[in-house]
Amino acid sequence: MAYYITDDCISCGACESECPVQCISPGDGKYVINEEECISCGACANVCPVDAPKPRD
């Protein structure tokens, strides 16, 4: 189950550098995750100061 980034994102960039498969990139007002490349490791969620990355149900 891939992760996605909620609107709570503050665009700090902490998640982008932690992603082992480089599937996170800056988007329009928040970072975005390419869900087809996401390996669901949770590294992004572990470093996010506002808990914006969430697993897709």
PQR file of N, CA, C, O and H, with PARSE charges and radii, in Angstrom:
ATOM      1  N   MET A   1       0.843  -1.169   0.000 -0.4000 1.5000
ATOM      2  CA  MET A   1       0.000   0.000   0.000 -0.0000 2.0000
ATOM      3  C   MET A   1       0.890   1.235   0.000  0.5500 1.7000
ATOM      4  O   MET A   1       1.677   1.439   0.925 -0.5500 1.4000
ATOM      5  N   ALA A   2       0.772   2.025  -0.995 -0.4000 1.5000
ATOM      6  CA  ALA A   2       1.609   3.210  -1.174 -0.0000 2.0000
ATOM      7  C   ALA A   2       1.210   4.327  -0.217  0.5500 1.7000
ATOM      8  O   ALA A   2       0.097   4.355   0.307 -0.5500 1.4000
ATOM      9  H   ALA A   2       0.133   1.860  -1.747  0.4000 1.0000
ATOM     10  N   TYR A   3       2.132   5.230  -0.007 -0.4000 1.5000
ATOM     11  CA  TYR A   3       1.870   6.415   0.799 -0.0000 2.0000
ATOM     12  C   TYR A   3       1.454   7.560  -0.112  0.5500 1.7000
ATOM     13  O   TYR A   3       1.747   7.559  -1.308 -0.5500 1.4000
ATOM     14  H   TYR A   3       3.037   5.207  -0.433  0.4000 1.0000
ATOM     15  N   TYR A   4       0.766   8.539   0.472 -0.4000 1.5000
ATOM     16  CA  TYR A   4       0.434   9.786  -0.206 -0.0000 2.0000
ATOM     17  C   TYR A   4       0.657  10.905   0.802  0.5500 1.7000
ATOM     18  O   TYR A   4       0.796  10.634   1.995 -0.5500 1.4000
ATOM     19  H   TYR A   4       0.528   8.540   1.443  0.4000 1.0000
ATOM     20  N   ILE A   5       0.695  12.135   0.359 -0.4000 1.5000
ATOM     21  CA  ILE A   5       0.937  13.267   1.249 -0.0000 2.0000
ATOM     22  C   ILE A   5      -0.323  14.120   1.326  0.5500 1.7000
ATOM     23  O   ILE A   5      -0.866  14.547   0.307 -0.5500 1.4000
ATOM     24  H   ILE A   5       0.582  12.355  -0.610  0.4000 1.0000
ATOM     25  N   THR A   6      -0.772  14.358   2.546 -0.4000 1.5000
ATOM     26  CA  THR A   6      -1.999  15.123   2.769 -0.0000 2.0000
ATOM     27  C   THR A   6      -1.747  16.622   2.611  0.5500 1.7000
ATOM     28  O   THR A   6      -0.610  17.062   2.442 -0.5500 1.4000
ATOM     29  H   THR A   6      -0.331  14.011   3.374  0.4000 1.0000
ATOM     30  N   ASP A   7      -2.812  17.380   2.669 -0.4000 1.5000
ATOM     31  CA  ASP A   7      -2.720  18.834   2.577 -0.0000 2.0000
ATOM     32  C   ASP A   7      -2.078  19.458   3.812  0.5500 1.7000
ATOM     33  O   ASP A   7      -1.853  20.668   3.842 -0.5500 1.4000
ATOM     34  H   ASP A   7      -3.736  17.023   2.807  0.4000 1.0000
ATOM     35  N   ASP A   8      -1.781  18.659   4.821 -0.4000 1.5000
ATOM     36  CA  ASP A   8      -1.089  19.166   6.008 -0.0000 2.0000
ATOM     37  C   ASP A   8       0.373  19.480   5.725  0.5500 1.7000
ATOM     38  O   ASP A   8       1.035  20.122   6.540 -0.5500 1.4000
ATOM     39  H   ASP A   8      -1.964  17.676   4.797  0.4000 1.0000
ATOM     40  N   CYS A   9       0.885  19.036   4.584 -0.4000 1.5000
ATOM     41  CA  CYS A   9       2.293  19.235   4.204 -0.0000 2.0000
ATOM     42  C   CYS A   9       2.663  20.719   4.248  0.5500 1.7000
ATOM     43  O   CYS A   9       1.930  21.576   3.755 -0.5500 1.4000
ATOM     44  H   CYS A   9       0.347  18.514   3.922  0.4000 1.0000
ATOM     45  N   ILE A  10       3.830  20.997   4.857 -0.4000 1.5000
ATOM     46  CA  ILE A  10       4.335  22.375   4.935 -0.0000 2.0000
ATOM     47  C   ILE A  10       5.506  22.608   3.983  0.5500 1.7000
ATOM     48  O   ILE A  10       6.190  23.628   4.067 -0.5500 1.4000
ATOM     49  H   ILE A  10       4.426  20.301   5.257  0.4000 1.0000
ATOM     50  N   SER A  11       5.730  21.658   3.080 -0.4000 1.5000
ATOM     51  CA  SER A  11       6.785  21.760   2.061 -0.0000 2.0000
ATOM     52  C   SER A  11       8.179  21.980   2.648  0.5500 1.7000
ATOM     53  O   SER A  11       8.967  22.758   2.112 -0.5500 1.4000
ATOM     54  H   SER A  11       5.174  20.830   3.012  0.4000 1.0000
ATOM     55  N   CYS A  12       8.477  21.296   3.744 -0.4000 1.5000
ATOM     56  CA  CYS A  12       9.797  21.452   4.370 -0.0000 2.0000
ATOM     57  C   CYS A  12      10.873  20.646   3.654  0.5500 1.7000
ATOM     58  O   CYS A  12      12.057  20.972   3.750 -0.5500 1.4000
ATOM     59  H   CYS A  12       7.837  20.663   4.180  0.4000 1.0000
ATOM     60  N   GLY A  13      10.475  19.595   2.937 -0.4000 1.5000
ATOM     61  CA  GLY A  13      11.431  18.802   2.174 -0.0000 2.0000
ATOM     62  C   GLY A  13      12.091  17.669   2.928  0.5500 1.7000
ATOM     63  O   GLY A  13      12.905  16.947   2.353 -0.5500 1.4000
ATOM     64  H   GLY A  13       9.514  19.330   2.859  0.4000 1.0000
ATOM     65  N   ALA A  14      11.767  17.492   4.189 -0.4000 1.5000
ATOM     66  CA  ALA A  14      12.399  16.432   4.988 -0.0000 2.0000
ATOM     67  C   ALA A  14      12.156  15.053   4.384  0.5500 1.7000
ATOM     68  O   ALA A  14      13.050  14.207   4.402 -0.5500 1.4000
ATOM     69  H   ALA A  14      11.105  18.079   4.655  0.4000 1.0000
ATOM     70  N   CYS A  15      10.980  14.821   3.860 -0.4000 1.5000
ATOM     71  CA  CYS A  15      10.624  13.507   3.320 -0.0000 2.0000
ATOM     72  C   CYS A  15      11.385  13.167   2.042  0.5500 1.7000
ATOM     73  O   CYS A  15      11.761  12.015   1.825 -0.5500 1.4000
ATOM     74  H   CYS A  15      10.254  15.509   3.845  0.4000 1.0000
ATOM     75  N   GLU A  16      11.608  14.162   1.207 -0.4000 1.5000
ATOM     76  CA  GLU A  16      12.230  13.913  -0.099 -0.0000 2.0000
ATOM     77  C   GLU A  16      13.601  13.257   0.042  0.5500 1.7000
ATOM     78  O   GLU A  16      13.904  12.302  -0.672 -0.5500 1.4000
ATOM     79  H   GLU A  16      11.302  15.097   1.384  0.4000 1.0000
ATOM     80  N   SER A  17      14.417  13.750   0.939 -0.4000 1.5000
ATOM     81  CA  SER A  17      15.768  13.205   1.083 -0.0000 2.0000
ATOM     82  C   SER A  17      15.787  11.844   1.781  0.5500 1.7000
ATOM     83  O   SER A  17      16.775  11.119   1.668 -0.5500 1.4000
ATOM     84  H   SER A  17      14.171  14.526   1.519  0.4000 1.0000
ATOM     85  N   GLU A  18      14.737  11.485   2.488 -0.4000 1.5000
ATOM     86  CA  GLU A  18      14.675  10.199   3.187 -0.0000 2.0000
ATOM     87  C   GLU A  18      14.173   9.061   2.314  0.5500 1.7000
ATOM     88  O   GLU A  18      14.376   7.897   2.660 -0.5500 1.4000
ATOM     89  H   GLU A  18      13.934  12.074   2.579  0.4000 1.0000
ATOM     90  N   CYS A  19      13.533   9.355   1.208 -0.4000 1.5000
ATOM     91  CA  CYS A  19      12.928   8.317   0.362 -0.0000 2.0000
ATOM     92  C   CYS A  19      14.009   7.486  -0.338  0.5500 1.7000
ATOM     93  O   CYS A  19      14.798   8.031  -1.111 -0.5500 1.4000
ATOM     94  H   CYS A  19      13.368  10.301   0.927  0.4000 1.0000
ATOM     95  N   PRO A  20      14.054   6.178  -0.078 -0.5600 1.5000
ATOM     96  CA  PRO A  20      15.094   5.338  -0.673  0.2800 2.0000
ATOM     97  C   PRO A  20      14.915   5.088  -2.170  0.5500 1.7000
ATOM     98  O   PRO A  20      15.854   4.650  -2.835 -0.5500 1.4000
ATOM     99  N   VAL A  21      13.730   5.359  -2.708 -0.4000 1.5000
ATOM    100  CA  VAL A  21      13.502   5.140  -4.144 -0.0000 2.0000
ATOM    101  C   VAL A  21      13.230   6.448  -4.890  0.5500 1.7000
ATOM    102  O   VAL A  21      12.796   6.432  -6.041 -0.5500 1.4000
ATOM    103  H   VAL A  21      12.967   5.716  -2.168  0.4000 1.0000
ATOM    104  N   GLN A  22      13.485   7.570  -4.232 -0.4000 1.5000
ATOM    105  CA  GLN A  22      13.343   8.904  -4.829 -0.0000 2.0000
ATOM    106  C   GLN A  22      11.991   9.105  -5.540  0.5500 1.7000
ATOM    107  O   GLN A  22      11.946   9.591  -6.670 -0.5500 1.4000
ATOM    108  H   GLN A  22      13.838   7.583  -3.297  0.4000 1.0000
ATOM    109  N   CYS A  23      10.905   8.732  -4.875 -0.4000 1.5000
ATOM    110  CA  CYS A  23       9.589   8.898  -5.498 -0.0000 2.0000
ATOM    111  C   CYS A  23       8.831  10.113  -4.963  0.5500 1.7000
ATOM    112  O   CYS A  23       7.650  10.283  -5.263 -0.5500 1.4000
ATOM    113  H   CYS A  23      10.941   8.337  -3.957  0.4000 1.0000
ATOM    114  N   ILE A  24       9.500  10.961  -4.171 -0.4000 1.5000
ATOM    115  CA  ILE A  24       8.878  12.165  -3.613 -0.0000 2.0000
ATOM    116  C   ILE A  24       9.479  13.385  -4.290  0.5500 1.7000
ATOM    117  O   ILE A  24      10.696  13.492  -4.439 -0.5500 1.4000
ATOM    118  H   ILE A  24      10.460  10.823  -3.927  0.4000 1.0000
ATOM    119  N   SER A  25       8.605  14.308  -4.700 -0.4000 1.5000
ATOM    120  CA  SER A  25       9.078  15.516  -5.368 -0.0000 2.0000
ATOM    121  C   SER A  25       8.193  16.702  -4.991  0.5500 1.7000
ATOM    122  O   SER A  25       7.057  16.523  -4.552 -0.5500 1.4000
ATOM    123  H   SER A  25       7.616  14.221  -4.578  0.4000 1.0000
ATOM    124  N   PRO A  26       8.727  17.924  -5.166 -0.5600 1.5000
ATOM    125  CA  PRO A  26       7.914  19.099  -4.877  0.2800 2.0000
ATOM    126  C   PRO A  26       6.722  19.165  -5.830  0.5500 1.7000
ATOM    127  O   PRO A  26       6.845  18.891  -7.024 -0.5500 1.4000
ATOM    128  N   GLY A  27       5.588  19.528  -5.287 -0.4000 1.5000
ATOM    129  CA  GLY A  27       4.393  19.692  -6.106 -0.0000 2.0000
ATOM    130  C   GLY A  27       3.867  21.110  -5.960  0.5500 1.7000
ATOM    131  O   GLY A  27       4.598  22.016  -5.558 -0.5500 1.4000
ATOM    132  H   GLY A  27       5.487  19.751  -4.318  0.4000 1.0000
ATOM    133  N   ASP A  28       2.618  21.292  -6.283 -0.4000 1.5000
ATOM    134  CA  ASP A  28       1.978  22.605  -6.216 -0.0000 2.0000
ATOM    135  C   ASP A  28       1.500  22.869  -4.787  0.5500 1.7000
ATOM    136  O   ASP A  28       0.381  22.504  -4.424 -0.5500 1.4000
ATOM    137  H   ASP A  28       2.025  20.557  -6.610  0.4000 1.0000
ATOM    138  N   GLY A  29       2.347  23.499  -3.984 -0.4000 1.5000
ATOM    139  CA  GLY A  29       1.994  23.836  -2.616 -0.0000 2.0000
ATOM    140  C   GLY A  29       2.292  22.758  -1.587  0.5500 1.7000
ATOM    141  O   GLY A  29       2.181  23.008  -0.387 -0.5500 1.4000
ATOM    142  H   GLY A  29       3.255  23.796  -4.279  0.4000 1.0000
ATOM    143  N   LYS A  30       2.667  21.573  -2.030 -0.4000 1.5000
ATOM    144  CA  LYS A  30       3.038  20.487  -1.122 -0.0000 2.0000
ATOM    145  C   LYS A  30       3.855  19.469  -1.903  0.5500 1.7000
ATOM    146  O   LYS A  30       3.873  19.485  -3.133 -0.5500 1.4000
ATOM    147  H   LYS A  30       2.757  21.370  -3.005  0.4000 1.0000
ATOM    148  N   TYR A  31       4.528  18.587  -1.181 -0.4000 1.5000
ATOM    149  CA  TYR A  31       5.270  17.519  -1.838 -0.0000 2.0000
ATOM    150  C   TYR A  31       4.301  16.424  -2.273  0.5500 1.7000
ATOM    151  O   TYR A  31       3.225  16.272  -1.694 -0.5500 1.4000
ATOM    152  H   TYR A  31       4.513  18.574  -0.181  0.4000 1.0000
ATOM    153  N   VAL A  32       4.682  15.669  -3.286 -0.4000 1.5000
ATOM    154  CA  VAL A  32       3.843  14.588  -3.799 -0.0000 2.0000
ATOM    155  C   VAL A  32       4.661  13.306  -3.898  0.5500 1.7000
ATOM    156  O   VAL A  32       5.879  13.333  -4.080 -0.5500 1.4000
ATOM    157  H   VAL A  32       5.556  15.792  -3.757  0.4000 1.0000
ATOM    158  N   ILE A  33       3.961  12.189  -3.774 -0.4000 1.5000
ATOM    159  CA  ILE A  33       4.582  10.873  -3.874 -0.0000 2.0000
ATOM    160  C   ILE A  33       4.075  10.190  -5.128  0.5500 1.7000
ATOM    161  O   ILE A  33       2.868  10.142  -5.364 -0.5500 1.4000
ATOM    162  H   ILE A  33       2.972  12.167  -3.627  0.4000 1.0000
ATOM    163  N   ASN A  34       4.988   9.658  -5.939 -0.4000 1.5000
ATOM    164  CA  ASN A  34       4.598   8.839  -7.083 -0.0000 2.0000
ATOM    165  C   ASN A  34       4.219   7.473  -6.517  0.5500 1.7000
ATOM    166  O   ASN A  34       5.087   6.667  -6.183 -0.5500 1.4000
ATOM    167  H   ASN A  34       5.969   9.697  -5.748  0.4000 1.0000
ATOM    168  N   GLU A  35       2.927   7.224  -6.413 -0.4000 1.5000
ATOM    169  CA  GLU A  35       2.444   6.017  -5.747 -0.0000 2.0000
ATOM    170  C   GLU A  35       2.786   4.735  -6.501  0.5500 1.7000
ATOM    171  O   GLU A  35       2.776   3.655  -5.909 -0.5500 1.4000
ATOM    172  H   GLU A  35       2.221   7.879  -6.684  0.4000 1.0000
ATOM    173  N   GLU A  36       3.085   4.832  -7.776 -0.4000 1.5000
ATOM    174  CA  GLU A  36       3.482   3.645  -8.542 -0.0000 2.0000
ATOM    175  C   GLU A  36       4.915   3.218  -8.198  0.5500 1.7000
ATOM    176  O   GLU A  36       5.268   2.049  -8.348 -0.5500 1.4000
ATOM    177  H   GLU A  36       3.093   5.709  -8.257  0.4000 1.0000
ATOM    178  N   GLU A  37       5.730   4.163  -7.742 -0.4000 1.5000
ATOM    179  CA  GLU A  37       7.116   3.862  -7.388 -0.0000 2.0000
ATOM    180  C   GLU A  37       7.309   3.653  -5.888  0.5500 1.7000
ATOM    181  O   GLU A  37       8.324   3.093  -5.473 -0.5500 1.4000
ATOM    182  H   GLU A  37       5.443   5.113  -7.620  0.4000 1.0000
ATOM    183  N   CYS A  38       6.362   4.089  -5.076 -0.4000 1.5000
ATOM    184  CA  CYS A  38       6.464   3.996  -3.619 -0.0000 2.0000
ATOM    185  C   CYS A  38       6.532   2.533  -3.183  0.5500 1.7000
ATOM    186  O   CYS A  38       5.762   1.695  -3.651 -0.5500 1.4000
ATOM    187  H   CYS A  38       5.538   4.544  -5.413  0.4000 1.0000
ATOM    188  N   ILE A  39       7.479   2.240  -2.267 -0.4000 1.5000
ATOM    189  CA  ILE A  39       7.629   0.865  -1.767 -0.0000 2.0000
ATOM    190  C   ILE A  39       7.024   0.702  -0.370  0.5500 1.7000
ATOM    191  O   ILE A  39       7.233  -0.321   0.282 -0.5500 1.4000
ATOM    192  H   ILE A  39       8.104   2.920  -1.886  0.4000 1.0000
ATOM    193  N   SER A  40       6.289   1.692   0.082 -0.4000 1.5000
ATOM    194  CA  SER A  40       5.571   1.651   1.364 -0.0000 2.0000
ATOM    195  C   SER A  40       6.481   1.400   2.563  0.5500 1.7000
ATOM    196  O   SER A  40       6.107   0.676   3.486 -0.5500 1.4000
ATOM    197  H   SER A  40       6.119   2.524  -0.447  0.4000 1.0000
ATOM    198  N   CYS A  41       7.656   1.985   2.555 -0.4000 1.5000
ATOM    199  CA  CYS A  41       8.607   1.762   3.649 -0.0000 2.0000
ATOM    200  C   CYS A  41       8.315   2.633   4.866  0.5500 1.7000
ATOM    201  O   CYS A  41       8.685   2.276   5.985 -0.5500 1.4000
ATOM    202  H   CYS A  41       7.961   2.574   1.806  0.4000 1.0000
ATOM    203  N   GLY A  42       7.649   3.780   4.660 -0.4000 1.5000
ATOM    204  CA  GLY A  42       7.321   4.662   5.767 -0.0000 2.0000
ATOM    205  C   GLY A  42       8.420   5.605   6.184  0.5500 1.7000
ATOM    206  O   GLY A  42       8.263   6.327   7.169 -0.5500 1.4000
ATOM    207  H   GLY A  42       7.349   4.070   3.751  0.4000 1.0000
ATOM    208  N   ALA A  43       9.534   5.625   5.468 -0.4000 1.5000
ATOM    209  CA  ALA A  43      10.643   6.510   5.825 -0.0000 2.0000
ATOM    210  C   ALA A  43      10.194   7.972   5.823  0.5500 1.7000
ATOM    211  O   ALA A  43      10.617   8.754   6.675 -0.5500 1.4000
ATOM    212  H   ALA A  43       9.661   5.038   4.668  0.4000 1.0000
ATOM    213  N   CYS A  44       9.356   8.335   4.886 -0.4000 1.5000
ATOM    214  CA  CYS A  44       8.865   9.711   4.802 -0.0000 2.0000
ATOM    215  C   CYS A  44       8.028  10.076   6.029  0.5500 1.7000
ATOM    216  O   CYS A  44       8.163  11.169   6.580 -0.5500 1.4000
ATOM    217  H   CYS A  44       9.013   7.700   4.194  0.4000 1.0000
ATOM    218  N   ALA A  45       7.174   9.163   6.442 -0.4000 1.5000
ATOM    219  CA  ALA A  45       6.313   9.409   7.603 -0.0000 2.0000
ATOM    220  C   ALA A  45       7.125   9.537   8.883  0.5500 1.7000
ATOM    221  O   ALA A  45       6.744  10.277   9.790 -0.5500 1.4000
ATOM    222  H   ALA A  45       7.064   8.276   5.994  0.4000 1.0000
ATOM    223  N   ASN A  46       8.232   8.826   8.960 -0.4000 1.5000
ATOM    224  CA  ASN A  46       9.056   8.849  10.168 -0.0000 2.0000
ATOM    225  C   ASN A  46       9.763  10.182  10.389  0.5500 1.7000
ATOM    226  O   ASN A  46      10.126  10.498  11.522 -0.5500 1.4000
ATOM    227  H   ASN A  46       8.541   8.225   8.224  0.4000 1.0000
ATOM    228  N   VAL A  47       9.967  10.968   9.342 -0.4000 1.5000
ATOM    229  CA  VAL A  47      10.692  12.235   9.487 -0.0000 2.0000
ATOM    230  C   VAL A  47       9.803  13.470   9.342  0.5500 1.7000
ATOM    231  O   VAL A  47      10.265  14.584   9.585 -0.5500 1.4000
ATOM    232  H   VAL A  47       9.672  10.712   8.421  0.4000 1.0000
ATOM    233  N   CYS A  48       8.574  13.303   8.963 -0.4000 1.5000
ATOM    234  CA  CYS A  48       7.690  14.446   8.727 -0.0000 2.0000
ATOM    235  C   CYS A  48       7.276  15.115  10.047  0.5500 1.7000
ATOM    236  O   CYS A  48       6.731  14.456  10.932 -0.5500 1.4000
ATOM    237  H   CYS A  48       8.198  12.397   8.766  0.4000 1.0000
ATOM    238  N   PRO A  49       7.535  16.420  10.176 -0.5600 1.5000
ATOM    239  CA  PRO A  49       7.194  17.115  11.421  0.2800 2.0000
ATOM    240  C   PRO A  49       5.690  17.341  11.616  0.5500 1.7000
ATOM    241  O   PRO A  49       5.252  17.641  12.726 -0.5500 1.4000
ATOM    242  N   VAL A  50       4.895  17.200  10.544 -0.4000 1.5000
ATOM    243  CA  VAL A  50       3.449  17.435  10.661 -0.0000 2.0000
ATOM    244  C   VAL A  50       2.625  16.194  10.333  0.5500 1.7000
ATOM    245  O   VAL A  50       1.406  16.284  10.186 -0.5500 1.4000
ATOM    246  H   VAL A  50       5.250  16.956   9.642  0.4000 1.0000
ATOM    247  N   ASP A  51       3.278  15.034  10.216 -0.4000 1.5000
ATOM    248  CA  ASP A  51       2.580  13.772   9.979 -0.0000 2.0000
ATOM    249  C   ASP A  51       1.734  13.786   8.701  0.5500 1.7000
ATOM    250  O   ASP A  51       0.623  13.257   8.684 -0.5500 1.4000
ATOM    251  H   ASP A  51       4.268  14.961  10.336  0.4000 1.0000
ATOM    252  N   ALA A  52       2.268  14.399   7.619 -0.4000 1.5000
ATOM    253  CA  ALA A  52       1.516  14.508   6.381 -0.0000 2.0000
ATOM    254  C   ALA A  52       1.504  13.228   5.527  0.5500 1.7000
ATOM    255  O   ALA A  52       0.480  12.950   4.902 -0.5500 1.4000
ATOM    256  H   ALA A  52       3.171  14.829   7.632  0.4000 1.0000
ATOM    257  N   PRO A  53       2.576  12.445   5.466 -0.5600 1.5000
ATOM    258  CA  PRO A  53       2.507  11.206   4.670  0.2800 2.0000
ATOM    259  C   PRO A  53       1.629  10.171   5.383  0.5500 1.7000
ATOM    260  O   PRO A  53       1.778   9.925   6.580 -0.5500 1.4000
ATOM    261  N   LYS A  54       0.733   9.588   4.632 -0.4000 1.5000
ATOM    262  CA  LYS A  54      -0.191   8.574   5.159 -0.0000 2.0000
ATOM    263  C   LYS A  54      -0.223   7.383   4.216  0.5500 1.7000
ATOM    264  O   LYS A  54      -0.067   7.547   3.006 -0.5500 1.4000
ATOM    265  H   LYS A  54       0.612   9.788   3.660  0.4000 1.0000
ATOM    266  N   PRO A  55      -0.423   6.177   4.760 -0.5600 1.5000
ATOM    267  CA  PRO A  55      -0.581   5.025   3.873  0.2800 2.0000
ATOM    268  C   PRO A  55      -1.944   5.055   3.189  0.5500 1.7000
ATOM    269  O   PRO A  55      -2.956   5.373   3.814 -0.5500 1.4000
ATOM    270  N   ARG A  56      -1.960   4.730   1.934 -0.4000 1.5000
ATOM    271  CA  ARG A  56      -3.220   4.683   1.167 -0.0000 2.0000
ATOM    272  C   ARG A  56      -3.972   3.441   1.587  0.5500 1.7000
ATOM    273  O   ARG A  56      -3.401   2.352   1.632 -0.5500 1.4000
ATOM    274  H   ARG A  56      -1.138   4.471   1.426  0.4000 1.0000
ATOM    275  N   ASP A  57      -5.253   3.593   1.897 -0.4000 1.5000
ATOM    276  CA  ASP A  57      -6.088   2.440   2.302 -0.0000 2.0000
ATOM    277  C   ASP A  57      -6.428   1.556   1.137  0.5500 1.7000
ATOM    278  O   ASP A  57      -7.119   0.551   1.306 -0.5500 1.4000
ATOM    279  H   ASP A  57      -5.717   4.478   1.860  0.4000 1.0000
TER
END
